[in-house]
Amino acid sequence: MIEIISSCTNSKTKMPDKTLTIEYYNKEKSLDEIIKVWKNIIKENEFNKYVTTDLYKGIGWRATLNTYNLFTDYYKTKLYIASAGYGLIQHSTKISSYDATFTPRTLNSIEKFNKDKISNIKWWDNINTFQVDSFSDESYIFVILPHNYLIATQNFIKKLIEKHGKRVFIFRANQNEALSFMKKYTVEFDLRFNSYQTGTLSSLLSRSVLWLSKEIVEYKIPFEHHLFQEHIENKMKNYPQYKMPKREQLSEEKLIEKIEKMITHDAITSPSRGLKKLRESGIACEQKRFSSLFKKVKSPL
């Protein structure tokens, strides 16, 4: 059996109630207060619910679903979502829409309460109720989580490794160093993959694992870390590192100043034009974050 753990997505097909958005809560409140309120809202179960396959969207999410669907033709396969709003859930679970993320510098970043990654870890440990023992002893477990989600879920991942050992495969496509206890279990991709198969960098990890999954099936690669890694290296060795555009990251306050100037001095009226201008000036910003800030700034002007 293969059991896949993937992350939730910032993009969703349904708008959440404001009480299920991190942005709604004052950052001066304690994290413990927010966790208590959030868990109560989820428990009360008042809002419309949707299966995750109908709620999440995006290129990375489609790649994850394609990986799951591919493996179901050859192995008994389960898909789980590491949701920043609900903890670890099966992909068939019905949940309400929400906006919460372990990704930094966004409007709904959980770390805004303590401004450090400890808040992400504490949040996950309190929100997640899924037990490691629920995974089959015979399973190969594919962990497909971006770096910030690996950091947040590290206590859970550690228990997973303690119980399942070398049957855990942690896939990474990030330049940040892996936590020491994870290193033995990682399978690494790098930016050469984007030279091999061009796509959005935010979906690099999911696209890489989808490609490897097809290779595993086609070439019947045994489930061993070093064999996966050797196969990746053999395929990627002739491709150059993809050159990432260098862009500056700004705080929310600085971004708001930039947006105000765009609207009042440059007569920019749409978020898409504003984001294009921002990126051309060498500044990075997530599309959803920029659009939300743009609308917020434009409204009273």
Secondary structure, 3 states (H helix, E strand, C coil): CEEEEEECCCCECCCCCHHHEHHHCCCCCCHHHHHHHHHHHHHHCCCCCEEHHHHECCHHHHHHHHHHHHHHCCCCEEEEEEECCCEEEECCCEECCCECECCCCCCCEHHHCCCCHHHHHHHHHHHCCCCHHHCCCCCEEEEECCHHHHHHCHHHHHHHHHHHHHHEEEEECCCCCCCCCCHHHEEECCCHHHHHCCCCHHHHHHHHHHHHHHHHHHHCCCCCHHHHHHHHHHHHCCCCCCCCCCCEECCHHHHHHHHHHHHHHCCCCCHHHHHHHHHHCCEECCHHHHHHHHHHHHCCC
